[in-house]
Amino acid sequence: MEQFEQYYRLPQDVVGHDAALLSYWDRMPARARLRLLESEITVSTLGELKMLAEELGQD
């Protein structure tokens, strides 16, 4: 039987350890956070994170 490993990314894997980015992460729509965690995207600025939150948080 095959074993499958699943790797779950953490918010720090997306935004690093920047306090401002982590603080905004907690206020983002859940849909946007999930889509970022499932992707391989990394974010380095607050403006970029806000833009992605707006785009990815829409239904």
Secondary structure, 3 states (H helix, E strand, C coil): CCCCCCCCCCHHHHHCCCHHHHHHHCCCCHHHHHHHHHCCCCCCCHHHHHHHHHHHCCC
